Amino acid sequence: MPCTFRGALRGTLRGALRGALRGALRSTSARATAATLTMLLLSSTAPARAAAQSSPGGAAPITVARPSARMLRTSIFGALTGSVLATGYYFLSEKGTRSNGCQPINCALPFLVTSGGLAGMFVGRELDAQRRAFAPRAGSAIAFGFAEVGVLSSPTFIDVRDTLIAVVSDSGAQLLSATASPKALRRRASGLSAMRQIAIMPSRGTLLLGTGSALWEAGLLTGPASRLADGAVDALAVSPDAILSASGRRVRLRTGTGETARTDSMDLPRPVSAIAYDATAGSWWVATDSQVVQMTGREGKLATSSVSMPLPAAARAIAVSAGWVAAALGDEGVIAWARESLSSSPAPVRVTQEPRFAYDLAFLGESLFVAGGVDGLFQLSLTPVARVIGSSRQLQFATTVRAGNGVLWVGDRNRQSVVRVTP
């Protein structure tokens, strides 16, 4: 009996739907609606045509973008949804009550089908626009393997040495384990505020902290922090046996510990914005808003070399490899110089199309990775020509990046975490 009832109900519904559609086709307004919807769908899926006209000034021809198949699918789905609603209205409404109102075939069906088709088309257009917004403007989309560990607050600066990661944020300094499954270890220097910079010195077993008022040093495990120098720390980097920090235009080099500690300083023409230690050359690269200068610190004496490169904008960060020196320039992109040309007049290579804002950068081998904020993490190649290989949107707001032990460590402001990225 249940099978007989279901078969009868299916046959009744099929016959009613066939009759409704036949009536819809006989209706003048329904035929006009069907024709309008058909032309709309055909126009939305027609192949793109490059306009044959060109402007009198010789400008490039205008190209009409090709709508995607997603728009066709959503339009058809909307139209079918409208027809289902009209059919439901036909069966659920009483004939007497609709005699002077909107008729299911002549009124409800054309209106709902057209409305559903238009709504589906606009939904498809919006989904296409979102897809285009997230698609890389240069290179290809890359999916990296990664693991992450949460930190106290959005990371401002990180440093990686061996198996340790030091993170500084608005909530203080924190140590993490630089392992395949990173973990939070301990907080350090909880009494300090306005932290800006951080660096690990394994040879001394200490942590260097730059704040808005002074340079501090604290043990990696326990103990209070001691003040090394007064003044806001705008940039900080360490070598195996020396510390180079900047406060405004003044650069300070500190070597030794305790009673054997020695400090030397030098004033540059412009305020310093970034410092990096070059282990290949045994020197320092110091950036201002107009140039990158190479500095040495032999025997505790700070000196500038003859090598300097002009900058089109202030450098936010500097990274070095065996073959390159590169700087992140914010909305001016990335600039790099081949090491072999530094002794002469080095000609820079630049990448400006992506990311839209270069926050930080790091070399992993000779591949350059750039933290691009909301655009994610970018991989660049500098040879034979500078180009964007691809980008990853797995990181929602990448602001700082460091390389160590064959992997990358990226600070993600939105996720409030440090992410281990395996290219």
NUDO-860081 format. One record per residue (C-alpha): chain; residue in three letters; x, z, y. Coordinates in steps of 0.1 Angstrom, whole numbers, plus 2048, in hexadecimal, padded with zeros to 3 digits. Example, Ala and Ser with C-alpha at 12.3 -4.5 7.8 and 13.67 -1.06 7.14 Angstrom:
! NUDO-860081
- A;Ala;87B;84E;7D3
- A;Ser;889;847;7F5
***
This chain:
! NUDO-860081
- A;Met;800;800;800
- A;Pro;81B;808;81A
- A;Cys;82D;7E7;813
- A;Thr;80C;7D4;817
- A;Phe;805;7E6;838
- A;Arg;828;7DF;845
- A;Gly;825;7BB;83C
- A;Ala;803;7B8;84C
- A;Leu;810;7C9;86C
- A;Arg;82F;7B2;86D
- A;Gly;819;793;869
- A;Thr;801;79F;884
- A;Leu;81E;7A6;89D
- A;Arg;82F;785;895
- A;Gly;80E;772;89B
- A;Ala;807;785;8BB
- A;Leu;82A;77F;8C9
- A;Arg;828;75A;8BF
- A;Gly;806;758;8D1
- A;Ala;814;76A;8F0
- A;Leu;831;752;8F2
- A;Arg;81A;734;8ED
- A;Gly;804;741;909
- A;Ala;822;747;91F
- A;Leu;82E;723;91B
- A;Arg;80B;717;923
- A;Ser;80C;72C;943
- A;Thr;817;719;962
- A;Ser;828;738;971
- A;Ala;839;740;950
- A;Arg;846;71D;94D
- A;Ala;854;71E;970
- A;Thr;864;740;968
- A;Ala;873;733;948
- A;Ala;881;715;95B
- A;Thr;88F;72B;976
- A;Leu;89F;743;95D
- A;Thr;8AD;726;949
- A;Met;8BD;717;967
- A;Leu;8CB;739;971
- A;Leu;8DA;73E;94F
- A;Leu;8E9;71B;94E
- A;Ser;8F8;71F;970
- A;Ser;907;741;967
- A;Thr;918;732;949
- A;Ala;922;710;955
- A;Pro;947;708;954
- A;Ala;95A;70F;973
- A;Arg;961;6F2;989
- A;Ala;97E;6EF;9A2
- A;Ala;96F;6E4;9C3
- A;Ala;97B;6C1;9CA
- A;Gln;97C;6C7;9EF
- A;Ser;99A;6D5;A01
- A;Ser;99B;6E1;A24
- A;Pro;9A7;6CA;A40
- A;Gly;9C6;6E0;A43
- A;Gly;9D0;6D9;A20
- A;Ala;9C7;6FA;A11
- A;Ala;9C4;6FF;9EC
- A;Pro;9A3;6F4;9DC
- A;Ile;989;70E;9D6
- A;Thr;982;717;9B2
- A;Val;961;724;9A6
- A;Ala;966;741;98E
- A;Arg;958;73D;96B
- A;Pro;93E;756;962
- A;Ser;944;767;941
- A;Ala;92F;766;921
- A;Arg;928;78B;928
- A;Met;910;780;945
- A;Leu;8FD;769;92D
- A;Arg;8F9;784;913
- A;Thr;8ED;79E;92C
- A;Ser;8D5;785;93C
- A;Ile;8C6;77B;91B
- A;Phe;8C3;7A0;910
- A;Gly;8B2;7A8;931
- A;Ala;89A;78B;92D
- A;Leu;892;795;909
- A;Thr;88C;7B9;914
- A;Gly;874;7AD;92F
- A;Ser;861;798;915
- A;Val;85F;7B6;8FE
- A;Leu;851;7CB;91A
- A;Ala;837;7B0;922
- A;Thr;82D;7AE;8FD
- A;Gly;829;7D4;8FC
- A;Tyr;814;7D2;91B
- A;Tyr;7FE;7B7;90B
- A;Phe;7F7;7CC;8EC
- A;Leu;7F4;7EE;8FD
- A;Ser;7DE;7E5;91A
- A;Glu;7B8;7E1;917
- A;Lys;7AB;7BF;91E
- A;Gly;78F;7CC;934
- A;Thr;7A7;7E1;949
- A;Arg;7BE;7C4;951
- A;Ser;7A3;7A9;958
- A;Asn;7A8;7AD;97E
- A;Gly;7CD;7B7;97D
- A;Cys;7EF;7A9;971
- A;Gln;7E9;794;952
- A;Pro;803;798;936
- A;Ile;809;773;932
- A;Asn;805;765;955
- A;Cys;813;782;968
- A;Ala;825;79D;954
- A;Leu;839;786;93D
- A;Pro;848;770;959
- A;Phe;84F;78E;96F
- A;Leu;860;7A3;955
- A;Val;874;787;945
- A;Thr;881;77C;967
- A;Ser;889;79F;972
- A;Gly;89A;7A7;951
- A;Gly;8AE;787;953
- A;Leu;8B9;78E;976
- A;Ala;8C1;7B2;96F
- A;Gly;8D6;7A8;951
- A;Met;8E9;78E;965
- A;Phe;8F2;7A7;980
- A;Val;8FD;7C1;966
- A;Gly;913;7A6;956
- A;Arg;922;79D;977
- A;Glu;92A;7C2;97E
- A;Leu;93A;7C7;95C
- A;Asp;94F;7A8;962
- A;Ala;95A;7B5;984
- A;Gln;964;7D6;975
- A;Arg;978;7C4;95A
- A;Arg;98A;7AF;974
- A;Ala;991;7CE;988
- A;Phe;9A2;7DF;96B
- A;Ala;9B4;7BF;95E
- A;Pro;9D9;7BD;968
- A;Arg;9DF;7A6;985
- A;Ala;A01;79D;977
- A;Gly;A0F;79F;954
- A;Ser;9F9;7AA;936
- A;Ala;9E8;7CA;92C
- A;Ile;9FE;7E1;917
- A;Ala;9F3;7FE;901
- A;Phe;A0E;818;8FC
- A;Gly;A10;833;8E2
- A;Phe;A0E;855;8F4
- A;Ala;A09;87A;8F0
- A;Glu;A02;892;90D
- A;Val;A04;8B6;916
- A;Gly;9F0;8C7;932
- A;Val;A02;8D7;94F
- A;Leu;9F8;8F1;969
- A;Ser;9EE;8D8;983
- A;Ser;9F4;8B3;98C
- A;Pro;A19;8AD;987
- A;Thr;A2D;8A6;9A7
- A;Phe;A50;8A1;998
- A;Ile;A5F;8A2;975
- A;Asp;A82;8A3;966
- A;Val;A8B;89D;942
- A;Arg;AAB;8A9;931
- A;Asp;AB1;8A9;90C
- A;Thr;A93;8BC;8FD
- A;Leu;A86;8CB;91D
- A;Ile;A6E;8BE;938
- A;Ala;A6C;8D0;95A
- A;Val;A4C;8CB;96E
- A;Val;A44;8D5;991
- A;Ser;A21;8D5;9A0
- A;Asp;A0C;8E8;9B9
- A;Ser;A08;904;9A0
- A;Gly;A2E;909;99A
- A;Ala;A49;8FF;982
- A;Gln;A44;8FB;95D
- A;Leu;A5A;8F3;93F
- A;Leu;A4E;8DC;922
- A;Ser;A5D;8D1;901
- A;Ala;A68;8AD;901
- A;Thr;A5E;8A7;8DD
- A;Ala;A47;88F;8CB
- A;Ser;A2B;8A8;8D0
- A;Pro;A33;8B7;8F2
- A;Lys;A29;8DB;8F8
- A;Ala;A28;8F2;916
- A;Leu;A44;90C;914
- A;Arg;A45;923;932
- A;Arg;A41;926;957
- A;Arg;A5F;92C;96E
- A;Ala;A63;939;991
- A;Ser;A3F;943;995
- A;Gly;A46;953;9B7
- A;Leu;A50;933;9C8
- A;Ser;A38;91D;9DB
- A;Ala;A38;8FA;9EA
- A;Met;A4D;8EC;9CE
- A;Arg;A58;8C8;9D3
- A;Gln;A75;8C0;9BC
- A;Ile;A82;8CB;99A
- A;Ala;AA1;8C4;985
- A;Ile;AB1;8D3;965
- A;Met;AD6;8DA;963
- A;Pro;ADD;8DF;93D
- A;Ser;B02;8E7;944
- A;Arg;AF8;906;958
- A;Gly;AD8;90D;945
- A;Thr;AC5;90E;966
- A;Leu;AA8;8FE;978
- A;Leu;AAB;8F1;99B
- A;Leu;A8C;8F3;9B1
- A;Gly;A88;8E3;9D3
- A;Thr;A6C;8F2;9E9
- A;Gly;A60;8EE;A0C
- A;Ser;A78;909;A18
- A;Ala;A97;90B;A02
- A;Leu;AAA;900;9E2
- A;Trp;AA7;918;9C6
- A;Glu;AB8;91D;9A4
- A;Ala;AA8;92F;986
- A;Gly;AB1;934;962
- A;Leu;A9F;91F;948
- A;Leu;A93;93D;934
- A;Thr;A90;95C;94A
- A;Gly;A9C;96C;96A
- A;Pro;A94;969;98F
- A;Ala;A9C;94A;9A4
- A;Ser;AB9;94C;9BD
- A;Arg;ABA;939;9DE
- A;Leu;AD6;91F;9E0
- A;Ala;ACF;910;A02
- A;Asp;AB6;912;A1F
- A;Gly;AA1;8F5;A2B
- A;Ala;A85;8E0;A1C
- A;Val;A91;8CB;9FE
- A;Asp;A86;8A6;A02
- A;Ala;A9B;898;9E5
- A;Leu;AAE;8A7;9C8
- A;Ala;AC4;89A;9AB
- A;Val;ADE;8AA;995
- A;Ser;AFD;89E;982
- A;Pro;B0D;8B2;965
- A;Asp;B20;8C8;97D
- A;Ala;B12;8C3;9A0
- A;Ile;AF2;8C5;9B5
- A;Leu;AE9;8AC;9D1
- A;Ser;ACB;8B5;9E7
- A;Ala;ABE;8A8;A08
- A;Ser;AAC;8B9;A24
- A;Gly;AA2;8A0;A3F
- A;Arg;AC2;88C;A48
- A;Arg;AD9;8A6;A39
- A;Val;AE7;8A0;A16
- A;Arg;AF7;8BF;A04
- A;Leu;B0E;8BE;9E6
- A;Arg;B12;8DE;9D2
- A;Thr;B2B;8E3;9B6
- A;Gly;B36;901;9A2
- A;Thr;B25;923;99E
- A;Gly;B28;946;9AA
- A;Glu;B48;94C;9BE
- A;Thr;B56;92A;9B6
- A;Ala;B38;918;9C5
- A;Arg;B40;8FE;9DF
- A;Thr;B29;8EC;9F7
- A;Asp;B2E;8CD;A0B
- A;Ser;B15;8BB;A22
- A;Met;B11;89B;A35
- A;Asp;AF7;88E;A4E
- A;Leu;AE9;86B;A4A
- A;Pro;ADA;855;A66
- A;Arg;AB7;857;A57
- A;Pro;AA4;871;A43
- A;Val;AAA;870;A1D
- A;Ser;A8C;867;A07
- A;Ala;A9B;864;9E3
- A;Ile;ABB;86C;9D0
- A;Ala;AC6;862;9AD
- A;Tyr;AE6;869;999
- A;Asp;AF7;84B;98A
- A;Ala;B08;855;96A
- A;Thr;B18;832;965
- A;Ala;B2B;833;986
- A;Gly;B2D;859;989
- A;Ser;B1E;858;9AC
- A;Trp;AFE;85D;9BF
- A;Trp;AE5;846;9CE
- A;Val;AD4;853;9EE
- A;Ala;AB6;841;9FD
- A;Thr;AA8;843;A20
- A;Asp;A8C;82F;A30
- A;Ser;AA5;812;A38
- A;Gln;AC1;812;A1E
- A;Val;ACF;81E;9FD
- A;Val;AF2;82D;A00
- A;Gln;B0B;834;9E4
- A;Met;B1B;857;9E7
- A;Thr;B36;868;9D4
- A;Gly;B3E;88D;9CF
- A;Arg;B61;88D;9C1
- A;Glu;B72;8B0;9C2
- A;Gly;B53;8BE;9D3
- A;Lys;B57;8A7;9F2
- A;Leu;B3A;892;9FC
- A;Ala;B42;86E;A08
- A;Thr;B30;84D;A0C
- A;Ser;B3D;82D;9FB
- A;Ser;B3D;80B;A0A
- A;Val;B1F;801;9F5
- A;Ser;AFD;802;A06
- A;Met;ADE;7ED;A03
- A;Pro;AC2;7E8;A1E
- A;Leu;A9F;7F2;A16
- A;Pro;A7E;7E3;A23
- A;Ala;A6D;804;A21
- A;Ala;A74;829;A18
- A;Ala;A7D;82E;9F4
- A;Arg;A68;847;9E0
- A;Ala;A7E;848;9C2
- A;Ile;A9F;838;9B4
- A;Ala;AA7;82F;990
- A;Val;AC7;822;981
- A;Ser;AD1;811;961
- A;Ala;AF1;802;953
- A;Gly;AEA;7E2;965
- A;Trp;AD2;7EA;982
- A;Val;ACA;800;99F
- A;Ala;AA5;800;9A9
- A;Ala;A8E;812;9C2
- A;Ala;A69;817;9C5
- A;Leu;A5C;80E;9E7
- A;Gly;A38;819;9E6
- A;Asp;A21;7FD;9F2
- A;Glu;A40;7E6;9F6
- A;Gly;A44;7E5;9D1
- A;Val;A66;7E7;9BE
- A;Ile;A88;7DC;9C9
- A;Ala;AA7;7DA;9B2
- A;Trp;ACC;7CF;9B4
- A;Ala;AE2;7C3;997
- A;Arg;AFF;7DB;993
- A;Glu;B18;7BF;98F
- A;Ser;B10;7B3;9B3
- A;Leu;B13;7D4;9C4
- A;Ser;B38;7CF;9CD
- A;Ser;B2F;7B0;9E2
- A;Ser;B0F;7AA;9F6
- A;Pro;AF5;7B2;9DC
- A;Ala;AD5;79C;9DD
- A;Pro;AB7;7B1;9D3
- A;Val;A9B;7A6;9BC
- A;Arg;A78;7B2;9C4
- A;Val;A56;7B7;9B3
- A;Thr;A3A;7BA;9CC
- A;Gln;A1B;7AE;9BB
- A;Glu;A17;7CB;9A3
- A;Pro;A13;7E8;9A5
- A;Arg;A01;7EB;9C5
- A;Phe;A13;80C;9CC
- A;Ala;A34;815;9BA
- A;Tyr;A36;83B;9B8
- A;Asp;A53;840;9A1
- A;Leu;A69;82C;988
- A;Ala;A80;830;96B
- A;Phe;A96;81B;954
- A;Leu;A92;81B;92F
- A;Gly;AB0;806;924
- A;Glu;AAE;7E9;93C
- A;Ser;A88;7E9;93E
- A;Leu;A7A;7F7;95E
- A;Phe;A5A;80C;95D
- A;Val;A47;813;97D
- A;Ala;A2D;82E;983
- A;Gly;A12;81B;996
- A;Gly;9F8;837;99E
- A;Val;9D5;82B;996
- A;Asp;9E3;80A;988
- A;Gly;9F4;81D;96C
- A;Leu;A16;818;95D
- A;Phe;A28;7F6;961
- A;Gln;A44;7E7;94E
- A;Leu;A5B;7CF;961
- A;Ser;A77;7B8;957
- A;Leu;A93;7B0;971
- A;Thr;AA4;794;95E
- A;Pro;AA5;776;95E
- A;Val;A8B;77A;97A
- A;Ala;A79;799;986
- A;Arg;A56;799;978
- A;Val;A3B;7B0;96B
- A;Ile;A39;7B1;945
- A;Gly;A19;7C5;944
- A;Ser;A07;7E6;94C
- A;Ser;9F4;802;93C
- A;Arg;9D5;812;949
- A;Gln;9D7;82E;92F
- A;Leu;9E6;843;94B
- A;Gln;9CB;848;966
- A;Phe;9E2;852;983
- A;Ala;A07;84E;97B
- A;Thr;A1D;85E;997
- A;Thr;A3E;867;987
- A;Val;A51;859;969
- A;Arg;A72;862;957
- A;Ala;A84;854;939
- A;Gly;A95;868;91E
- A;Asn;A9D;864;8F9
- A;Gly;A8E;842;8F6
- A;Val;A6B;84B;905
- A;Leu;A5B;84F;927
- A;Trp;A4C;86E;936
- A;Val;A31;867;94F
- A;Gly;A1F;87F;967
- A;Asp;9FA;877;968
- A;Arg;9E9;886;987
- A;Asn;9C5;881;97B
- A;Arg;9CB;88F;958
- A;Gln;9E0;8AB;965
- A;Ser;9F8;8A5;949
- A;Val;A1B;898;93F
- A;Val;A18;87A;928
- A;Arg;A31;870;90E
- A;Val;A31;84A;90D
- A;Thr;A40;835;8F1
- A;Pro;A45;811;8FC
***
